[in-house]
Amino acid sequence: MKTRLFILSLFTLLFTTTNWAQEAQSDRNQKYNITLGKVEYTHHGEKMSTGEAVGKIVTGVLTGQTSVQATKYEEDVKAAIIKGLSGAYRFLYNDGLRMDNSAEDGSIVVEALITNIQAKSSTSTWKDKNDKVQVSTWYTGVVEAVLTLKDAKTGDVISNPTVGGYGSGSSKFSTTDQAIRDAINKLASRVTVWLNQYKPLEANIIEGSTAKKDKQKEVYIDLGSSEGAFNGLHMGVFIVKNVAGREAKSQVGKLKIENVEGDDISLCKVVSGGKDIKSAIDAGANLRVFSIDK
């Protein structure tokens, strides 16, 4: 009887552990709802709502008589932030998401404070080979914002990143308007980059594929189409250790997905650190893979 109870208990433990591991694996790259909430604009330290800012003229520091009406770009900046939130790997933009107890766990409401919309220009002159005076103007646009990420269920602040976009160009190809719009476009990509760093895609190396002498050339990872893998995605390879109860990561190389071969498998080219990656694989080190910027 005792033997039967022991076997039954062991089976239950194994079943529970397996289920827990499967759930942990399925939650590894889960996606979260995200939305943009309140947007404010501040200038010279004065906070004001977007509505209050409408009609107020804000000039950038420029040479000559040119000025910038910053308020006319506010809706474009807001659209850029939404574009950035929508482009992250593990987030789904949901315009209907609100901050209340009914929100799904992990859902995020982002509030934005636009701290800077500015353009500058600098002019230089010189004489060409015909002794004719030439004038060249260089334009620079700057757009910056502070984002406040809040848990949609509790309202707790998660993080306060500052993101900025910067655009520039010469007078032949640009204007102050174009420089600011370039900066706005780059702001969108910086928002996406921050979110991808905050919640990167995660994977494990499941097999070392091609190797040459002491360098790893290709590896297989357990990340596929079901979790958002795509050809060209760059991944960092990290050795993970536990130090005094804390997780410490040390990057040893970089990968690029060459071919997504299934729901949960992709072939990656080793871009850098081939020697260290092979050494770590051979030594049985605890390796984990995270999506990174190029």
C-alpha positions in Angstrom: 0.0 0.0 0.0 2.8 2.4 1.0 4.6 1.5 -2.3 1.5 2.4 -4.3 1.1 5.7 -2.5 4.7 6.5 -3.1 4.4 5.8 -6.8 1.2 7.8 -7.0 2.8 10.7 -5.2 5.9 10.6 -7.4 3.7 10.5 -10.6 1.7 13.5 -9.3 4.8 15.4 -8.6 6.3 14.7 -12.0 3.0 15.6 -13.7 2.8 18.9 -11.8 6.4 19.7 -12.5 6.0 19.0 -16.2 2.8 21.1 -16.3 4.6 24.0 -14.5 7.6 23.8 -16.9 5.3 23.8 -19.9 3.3 26.8 -18.6 6.6 28.6 -17.9 7.8 27.8 -21.4 4.5 29.0 -22.9 4.6 32.3 -20.9 8.2 32.9 -21.8 7.4 35.2 -24.7 3.8 36.0 -23.9 2.5 39.3 -25.4 1.0 42.1 -23.4 -1.6 44.7 -24.2 -0.4 48.3 -24.3 -2.0 51.7 -25.0 -1.2 55.4 -25.0 -3.1 57.3 -22.3 -2.7 61.0 -21.3 -0.3 63.1 -23.4 1.0 66.4 -22.1 3.4 69.0 -23.4 5.8 71.1 -21.3 7.9 74.1 -22.2 10.4 76.0 -20.0 9.3 73.9 -17.1 5.6 74.7 -17.4 3.3 71.6 -17.6 0.2 71.9 -19.7 -2.2 69.6 -21.3 -2.3 69.2 -25.1 -5.5 71.2 -25.1 -4.0 74.0 -23.1 -1.0 74.1 -25.4 -3.0 74.5 -28.6 -2.6 78.0 -30.0 0.5 78.8 -28.0 3.5 79.5 -30.2 6.8 77.9 -29.1 9.9 78.9 -31.0 13.0 76.8 -31.4 16.4 78.5 -31.2 17.3 79.2 -34.8 19.6 81.5 -36.8 17.9 84.1 -38.9 14.2 84.9 -38.7 12.9 81.3 -38.9 10.7 80.0 -36.1 9.0 76.7 -35.3 5.4 76.4 -34.1 6.0 73.4 -31.9 2.3 72.8 -31.1 1.5 72.0 -34.7 3.7 68.8 -34.4 2.1 67.5 -31.2 -0.3 65.2 -32.9 2.5 63.9 -35.1 4.6 63.2 -32.0 1.6 61.4 -30.4 1.1 59.3 -33.6 4.9 58.5 -33.5 4.6 57.2 -29.9 1.7 55.0 -30.9 3.6 53.7 -33.8 6.5 52.9 -31.5 4.3 51.1 -29.0 2.7 49.1 -31.8 6.0 47.9 -33.3 7.5 46.1 -30.2 7.9 42.3 -30.4 5.9 41.4 -27.3 3.3 44.1 -27.1 -0.1 44.4 -28.8 -1.5 48.0 -29.1 -5.0 48.2 -27.8 -6.7 51.6 -28.2 -9.6 50.4 -26.0 -7.4 49.5 -23.0 -8.2 51.4 -19.8 -6.7 51.6 -16.4 -9.0 49.6 -14.1 -9.2 46.3 -12.2 -10.6 44.5 -15.2 -7.4 44.9 -17.2 -5.5 41.7 -18.0 -2.4 41.0 -15.9 0.7 42.7 -17.5 -1.3 45.2 -19.5 0.3 48.7 -19.6 -1.0 52.2 -20.0 1.7 54.7 -21.2 1.5 58.4 -20.4 3.7 60.8 -22.3 5.2 64.2 -21.4 6.6 65.8 -24.5 9.5 67.8 -23.2 11.1 69.2 -26.3 10.1 69.9 -29.9 12.9 72.1 -31.3 14.8 72.9 -34.5 18.1 74.6 -35.0 20.0 75.8 -38.0 23.6 76.8 -38.6 24.9 78.5 -41.7 28.4 78.5 -43.2 29.8 80.4 -46.2 32.8 79.7 -48.5 34.1 80.7 -51.9 34.2 78.2 -54.7 36.8 77.9 -57.4 35.3 80.8 -59.3 35.5 83.0 -56.2 31.8 83.0 -55.8 30.3 83.0 -52.3 28.4 79.8 -51.5 26.1 79.4 -48.5 25.2 76.1 -46.8 22.6 75.7 -44.0 22.4 72.6 -41.8 19.2 71.9 -40.0 18.8 69.8 -36.8 15.5 68.7 -35.3 15.0 67.4 -31.8 11.9 65.7 -30.3 12.0 64.3 -26.7 9.5 62.8 -24.4 9.3 61.1 -21.0 7.2 58.0 -20.9 5.5 56.7 -17.8 4.6 53.1 -18.0 1.8 52.1 -15.5 0.3 48.7 -14.7 -3.2 49.0 -16.2 -4.7 46.9 -13.3 -3.1 48.6 -10.3 -1.9 52.0 -11.6 1.6 51.3 -10.3 4.4 53.0 -12.1 6.6 50.4 -13.8 9.2 52.7 -15.5 10.0 56.2 -16.6 12.2 56.1 -19.7 13.2 59.2 -21.6 13.2 58.8 -25.4 14.4 61.1 -28.1 14.5 61.4 -31.9 17.1 63.5 -33.8 17.0 64.5 -37.4 19.4 66.6 -39.5 20.1 67.5 -43.1 21.7 70.1 -45.4 19.8 73.0 -47.1 19.8 71.1 -50.4 17.8 68.3 -49.0 16.1 69.6 -45.9 14.3 72.4 -44.1 13.5 73.0 -40.4 10.2 71.2 -41.0 11.8 68.2 -42.5 14.4 68.0 -39.7 11.7 67.9 -37.1 9.7 65.3 -39.0 12.8 63.2 -39.4 13.3 63.5 -35.6 9.6 62.5 -35.0 10.1 59.3 -37.2 13.2 58.4 -35.3 11.3 58.9 -32.0 8.9 56.1 -33.0 11.8 53.7 -33.5 13.4 54.6 -30.2 10.1 53.8 -28.4 10.1 50.4 -30.1 13.7 49.8 -29.2 13.2 50.6 -25.5 10.2 48.3 -25.3 12.1 45.5 -27.0 14.9 45.9 -24.5 12.4 46.0 -21.6 10.7 42.8 -22.8 13.0 41.0 -25.3 12.2 37.7 -27.0 13.9 34.9 -25.2 15.2 31.6 -26.4 17.7 28.8 -25.7 20.4 27.2 -27.8 19.1 23.6 -28.3 21.9 22.4 -30.6 25.2 23.6 -32.0 24.9 23.1 -35.7 27.9 24.0 -37.9 31.3 24.5 -36.3 34.7 25.1 -37.8 37.8 24.3 -35.7 37.2 26.1 -32.4 34.5 28.4 -33.6 30.7 27.9 -33.7 29.3 29.0 -37.1 25.6 28.1 -36.7 23.2 27.1 -33.9 19.6 26.1 -33.5 17.4 27.9 -31.0 14.0 27.0 -29.6 12.3 30.1 -31.0 10.1 29.9 -34.0 7.1 31.4 -35.8 4.7 30.8 -32.9 6.6 33.3 -30.7 7.4 35.9 -33.3 10.7 34.8 -34.7 11.6 36.1 -38.2 14.5 35.9 -40.6 17.0 38.6 -39.8 16.2 38.9 -36.1 19.4 39.6 -34.1 19.9 37.8 -30.8 22.5 38.1 -28.1 24.0 35.0 -26.4 24.5 35.3 -22.7 26.0 33.1 -20.0 23.7 33.2 -17.0 24.9 32.6 -13.5 23.3 32.9 -10.0 25.3 35.2 -7.8 24.0 35.6 -4.2 20.5 34.7 -5.3 20.6 37.2 -8.2 20.8 36.5 -11.9 23.9 37.7 -13.6 24.2 37.8 -17.4 27.4 38.1 -19.4 27.2 38.5 -23.2 29.5 36.2 -25.2 28.3 36.6 -28.7 25.6 37.5 -31.3 23.3 35.6 -33.6 21.1 36.4 -36.5 18.2 34.1 -37.5 18.9 32.7 -41.0 15.8 30.5 -41.3 12.7 30.0 -39.2 12.2 26.3 -39.6 9.1 25.7 -37.5 6.8 26.9 -34.7 9.6 26.5 -32.1 12.9 26.2 -34.0 15.1 28.5 -36.0 18.6 28.2 -37.5 20.9 31.1 -36.6 24.2 32.3 -38.0 26.8 33.2 -35.4 27.7 36.8 -36.1 30.3 37.3 -33.4 31.8 35.4 -30.5 31.9 32.1 -32.2 34.9 30.9 -30.2 33.3 31.8 -26.8 29.9 30.4 -27.8 31.5 27.0 -28.8 33.5 26.9 -25.6 30.4 27.6 -23.5 28.4 24.9 -25.3 31.2 22.4 -24.9 31.5 23.3 -21.2 27.7 22.9 -20.6 27.3 26.5 -19.5 23.9 27.9 -18.9 23.3 29.9 -22.1 20.3 32.0 -22.8 19.4 34.0 -25.9 17.7 37.4 -26.0 16.7 39.6 -28.9 18.9 42.7 -29.3 19.4 45.7 -31.6 21.7 45.2 -34.5 
